[in-house]
């Protein structure tokens, strides 16, 4: 089992910045990637950013179109923490942000945190 606990959400004005953290614990071996996703009320959960943690391209990142150039995902293996630095925030960035871990195995598994609320005021 892998446990993920997000923190760092809050209320911020448009144009501001926030840094989200995702503390990872448990059986963290074979985690292939981490990701941040967000969900606004009445909408589906969408990709924000992912970062690879496996052998092939560790540190390789991918971003959703709406956040590319404004958000940065990073991984501190020493602290077992995944970060999402968010800058130039827009009201449409409002939502609950979830951390996800994808683990190799038979079967592969996905783990989700409980989410942290981000509200951007105009």
DASUL-V419246 format. One record per pair of residues at least 12 apart in sequence whose C-alpha atoms are under 6 Angstrom apart, sorted by the first residue. I is the first residue (numbers start at 0). J is the second residue. Records with the same first field share a line. If there is no record, write none. Layout:
BEGIN
I = J / J
END
This chain:
BEGIN
0 = 25 / 26
1 = 24 / 25 / 26
2 = 23 / 24 / 25
3 = 22 / 23 / 112
4 = 21 / 22 / 112
5 = 20 / 21 / 114 / 115
6 = 19 / 20
7 = 19
8 = 115 / 116 / 117
9 = 117
10 = 118 / 119
11 = 119
12 = 119 / 120
13 = 88 / 89 / 119 / 120 / 121
14 = 87 / 88
15 = 87 / 88
16 = 85 / 86
17 = 85
18 = 83 / 84 / 85
19 = 82 / 83
20 = 81 / 82
21 = 80 / 81
22 = 80
23 = 79 / 80
29 = 102 / 103
30 = 101 / 102
31 = 52 / 53 / 101 / 102
32 = 50 / 51 / 52 / 100 / 101
33 = 49 / 50 / 99 / 100
34 = 48 / 49 / 98 / 99
35 = 47 / 48 / 97 / 98
36 = 96 / 97
37 = 94 / 95 / 96 / 97
38 = 94 / 95
39 = 94
46 = 63
47 = 62 / 63
48 = 61 / 62
49 = 61
69 = 86
70 = 84 / 85
71 = 83 / 84
90 = 119 / 120 / 121
93 = 117 / 118 / 119
94 = 116 / 117
95 = 114 / 115 / 116
96 = 114 / 115
97 = 112 / 114
98 = 111 / 112
99 = 111
END
